[in-house]
Amino acid sequence: MTVGVLTTSFPRHAGDFAGSFVADNVRALAATGSAVEVIAADDGAGRADGVGRPDLGGDVRVWRVPVRVGGGPRLFYGDGAPEALERGGAGVWAQAAAFWVGLCERLRDRAAGWSAVEAHWLVPCGLAARACSPRLPLTVHAHSGDVALLERLPGGAALSRYVAGQPGEILFASEDLRGRFGRLAGTLVGRVMPRRSGAPAPVDPAHRLEARRSLRFDGHTLLSVGRLVPIKGFDVLVRAAALAGGPSVVILGDGPERERLAALARRLGVPLRLPGFVQRQDVARWMTAADLYVQPSRRLASGRTEGLPVATLEALSLGVPVVASATGGLSELPHQAPRLRLVPADDPAALAAALAA
């Protein structure tokens, strides 16, 4: 049995964070014994087709759809496709159109050997899967940016009704997203993706001390993970840290907000470290070393929220105390102090109070 997986971004090498949650899904599929073929956007590097990925376990091969960036902003593997589409511009939408054409071409070429399809994001991947391989069993994963895009697109409601009316299963990152899509489509469909459960694994105190020493964590240290973009609310975290007495803040990730965050931290006297992206397998060590994990996500003016950040679930699974914004899928987590505390989004004072507690 061969399962096809359609996605926009996908890790380009072992440890790459881009599309890492899709890679988790592929790893789970491969663990069942299925062969997996992934079709994903390229980043302009011109990678070869059908490349095996032994780092994902089992029989996994990746086909890349070329996307010409030109001199404008990058749609994929840059600041983030939702952010790029929100800013708009002819170059970005030209990349989106080119990816759609290339995705459909690769899909028609490869799907004859597939038994089923899993598509990440309702648009463009779910739509392409249904339009180009209508006879294959389909599972679509809706994450967040895709639902928000459908809410803003002219004709988004019609596209939603089309996707909702086709055979197959739709999995949503949160009940909030399921409800929003249901309002667009005129009917409630699908279900919420299953979440990790169970008690966290105990952390070896010696390993924690070694991680703190090697990562130079001194004093109370707050950690967060994600692209440095407005929806992550990292500016709220810096302001809250200043109100809470200036604990050190470490944010793993990169993006267009780097300089603004660094300037804000200097002005407020908050010790801030921005190491950039780290290897995916190293994130757990940073989390183990931290005193608290913080996910200060916000709702954007466009209405977009986060689905359910994987890093938050990883921190909880490690037993690291978590403070998060009550927004999007985060608001649906079972908040039981002291492991998890939810606070109002975009409220530095409320976040500072939770940090102090």
Secondary structure, 3 states (H helix, E strand, C coil): CEEEEECCCCCCCCCCCCCHHHHHHHHHHHHCCCEEEEEEECCCCCCCCCEECHHHCCCEEEEEECCCCCCCCCCCCCCCHHHHHHHCCHHHHHHHHHHHHHHHHHHHHHHHHCCEEEEECHHHHHHHHHHHCCCCCEEEEECCHHHHHHHHCCCHHHHHHHHHCCCCEEEECCHHHHHHHHHHHCCCCCEECCCCCCCCCCCCHHHHHHHHHHHCCCCCEEEEECCCCHHHCHHHHHHHHHHCCCCEEEEEECCCCHHHHHHHHHHHCCCEEEEECCCHHHHHHHHHHCCEEEECCCCCCCCCCCCCCHHHHHHHHCCCCEEEECCHHHHHCCCCCCCEEEECCCCHHHHHHHHHC
